[in-house]
Amino acid sequence: MDTIIAFFVGGLLGFFVATLLYKKPKSLDIIETENNLKSVSSKPIFKNEEYAESAKIEAYEDIAEFKSRKIKSNYLQPRKDLDDKTHFFYGKKVVVTGVFDDFYDRNILVKKLWEVGADVDSGVSKNTKILIIGNSPGPKKMDLAVEFGVTVISQENLSEYFEDYEDFIEP
């Protein structure tokens, strides 16, 4: 019994000491972005100026990558004005996930899908018919695709669905 009490008291003491010693990390106040990273305002958190500049550039690149992965809202409404309704993707709810070798910006692919009449969406649901995956696809999207029986098309097979695929991929 004494051993149990000793462990309990020791655990509480350890928790109390850890709580006292814990310091929240310094953080950047705001990273302002519009089209470019304009400024980083905070108290200096890096002693090495070269490292600070490198961290600033890396933050900009991360933001740029995130923006390139976000689907533009004008492609999230299906086109109804198409004369040709024979394309494989026409009228089907399509979701795109992952990083694509042929497209630095997934909106190039999304625009092409939209142009042929696909109903592009940003998340997998029970209404999704096709999930197009690149490298490192979102695990939640993959799980939901399996759960809902969604057809999965990999980036390697994407050219089979577009006669002019070579015309709209990145050189």
C-alpha positions, 0 to 999 in steps of 0.5 A: 500500500505504501508503494502505491501511495508513493507512486501516486504522490510522485506522479502528482509531484512530477505533474506539478513540477512539469506544469511550473516549468512548461513555457509556451513557445514564442510564436510569430504574431502574424504572417501577413500574406496577400500575393506575397509574404510581406512581412513577419512581425514578431520579437526576434526568435532566431539569433542567426539572421541567415536562419531567420531569412531561411525560415521566412522563405520556407514559410512563404513556400508553405503558404504558396503550396497550400494556395496551389492545392486549394480549389478555386471556388468558381470550379465548384459549380458544375457547368450546365451550358455544355453541348457535348455531354458524352465525356466520361466525367460529365455530370459526375461528382469528382474530388481531387486529392494529393500532389500531381506530378504533371500539375504544379497547381491542381487548379489546372486539372480541376479546370479541365475537369470542369470544362468537360462537365465534371461536378468538382467538389473538395470533399468526399461524400456519399454523392462522390463518384470519382476520386482522382489521386496524386502523390500523398493523397489525403488519408481521410479522403481515401478512407471515405472513398473506400467506405462509399465505394467511390471509383479511384483514378490515379494520376498515372491513368488520368491521360486515358480520359482526355484525348488532349492530356498532353496539351494541358499538362505542365512541360 
